Amino acid sequence: MTETVAIALDAMGGDNAPGMVIKGAHLARKRFPRIRFHIFGDEARMRPLLAKYPKLNHASTVHHTDQVVKADDKPSVALRAGRGSSMRLACDAVRDGLATGVVSAGNTGALMAIAKFVLKTLPGIDRPAIASFFPTIRGESVMLDLGANVECDADNLVQFAVMGNVFARTVLGVLRPTMGLLNVGSEEMKGHEALREASALLRATNLPGEFLGFVEGDDIAKGTVDVVVTDGFTGNIALKSIEGTAKLYSEFLRQTFRSSILAKVGYLLARPALNGLRSRVDPRRYNGAILVGLNGIVVKSHGGTDAFGFANAIGVAMDMALHGAIEKIKDDFAHLTASPPAAPAAQVAGA
Amino acid sequence: MTETVAIALDAMGGDNAPGMVIKGAHLARKRFPRIRFHIFGDEARMRPLLAKYPKLNHASTVHHTDQVVKADDKPSVALRAGRGSSMRLACDAVRDGLATGVVSAGNTGALMAIAKFVLKTLPGIDRPAIASFFPTIRGESVMLDLGANVECDADNLVQFAVMGNVFARTVLGVLRPTMGLLNVGSEEMKGHEALREASALLRATNLPGEFLGFVEGDDIAKGTVDVVVTDGFTGNIALKSIEGTAKLYSEFLRQTFRSSILAKVGYLLARPALNGLRSRVDPRRYNGAILVGLNGIVVKSHGGTDAFGFANAIGVAMDMALHGAIEKIKDDFAHLTASPPAAPAAQVAGA
């Protein structure tokens, strides 16, 4: 963890930018003391913030721009009109070798469009995907695609599996990740044609991990597999359904502890343990979605996060950078294309 | 609530049949004292169970069969070979006017195939759907389809909206339900073509309720709308993702209260309140998925539920029966077809 890696930061994306970005960079330095930053944004606003953190200031290069991509800009507009924006310049820095990765809390669609245009997709990958990790009963798992591609064919899903596998190895530290295709459980209808085809392809492919077949919605939280592979429509719905349910439970629990005097006293006694639970499911811990499949590390932070959450998004970029995620994806795809063509669709057992 | 309604029970479906079915019927009589049952199954096994509940015994007619649909029977096999099965005979009882509705905890696919064959779909409905209700921050909502139809076109989705609307009015008691189409949130890609088309159709249709446009995964638990409309693939994944997350939180909470002496004492003090929470999110309270769109009330209970859960599934059938759900669906469709043809696809705002 002592290598020097430079990360480009879009200082102007997110609800509390640039303050949350600068403080997040400061917090990230505690875990990665030798990290360097290229920070893109409004210099006049950033300088007083950086002055509070002399070590960070020393480790950072500020690149001034007064152009920003707005939260409601259309990706096509951000791409055409935003050539001087903090988001675009931060992506350019990765293309130009100034930084290994970029972190932005700005507009997701714009970041995907700009990153794809500037960095291009890796060889063998048709479409980049959005991947993120989350808590499960067994530990942590990763799911992709979370919304970049509404419609996916079998080849897209196979590519997502390969990229998710690398995410699990580099960010979650799983040596030989298990993978599953998200599907419905009823016997008569095992999902779309693309899923059955992808399943056959994955079984026939020599992946650095184990493909366990189809998994269902409840397998996500169970952690049945390390990598849950799905199209962007389904993944987005599943992720947000899970987030909504987590909030519902937190709210129900809050109401429960306020419902009687005894419950309030019980809460006070259990508070340290409950704070541990809160930390365990804290969305800020899981902040940092990767735009995988690009020629560079691109991490999207939640727009509404704080410095702690933004520091974790930087951490995801660093984990991928330090473990050579991009090289691993390239290697895996080189290996994939070298493998024999897929056998005719075999009978696939349900999960 | 004093009308006499007869419900047909498949006594042999589910993990703990027939004991859980008979005891469930007994419990259901507490809420519906004038309910009558036609119970289909192995008479030799049911008689001793019924003898324990003299009032239930008096209100029930037992129809013996030793044939059952097994949990792993393919729907096509159950349909062809299961003509004398308890599930089939219970559905026949609804067709023959002996009962207003049927409740089974057996094989979902088989129940759908048999019920569709025996009862036929209602006029105006191409495909039946599976609907169920669940807790939200605002109260309760219904979602459909939960897995009967993997691929759906715009017409299917519109029909689901109409049927879900009736479910909300009859089972949840909402006078003028709000409806939303489940979609992804990103600006650039507002889901599949079928969703955009269904949205335009729903806006142009004079529904007994309010169509609010697209909703996202987190809107399910928020209760943003009373009726969440989606295809069977997405609905199944969303429902199971939610169930899995609920279990994850329960498990994390259990671990939290065991993690220290203080937490244990806190738990004991807060226990009555926490039991209230447990009851609030008890899956048995939300047991009973409806197979909507058929010429009769068909309720599917979870196979693994107990008597309390099965009684709630009977309650769902009774709520629909007592409030004339089938007639309401027929009326709404008659009204729909009388409305002017849909206007050309209007611009649809995201949720």
Interface residues (C-beta under 8 A of the other chain):
Chain A: D72 K74 P75 S76 T108 G109 A113 P135 T136 I137 G147 V150 E151 L182 V184 G185 S186 E187 E188 M189 G191 H192 E216 G217 D218 D219 I220 A221 K222 T230 G232 F233 T234 N236 I237 A238 L239 K240 S241 I242 E243 G244 T245 A246 K247 L248 Y249 E251 F252 L253 Q255 T256 F257 S259 S260 L262 A263 V265 G266 Y267 L268 L269 A270 R271 P272 A273 L274 G276 L277 R280 V281
Chain B: D72 K74 P75 S76 T108 G109 A113 P135 T136 I137 G147 V150 E151 L182 V184 G185 S186 E187 E188 M189 G191 H192 E216 G217 D218 D219 I220 A221 K222 T230 G232 F233 T234 N236 I237 A238 L239 K240 S241 I242 E243 G244 T245 A246 K247 L248 Y249 E251 F252 L253 Q255 T256 F257 S259 S260 L262 A263 V265 G266 Y267 L268 L269 A270 R271 P272 A273 L274 G276 L277 R280 V281
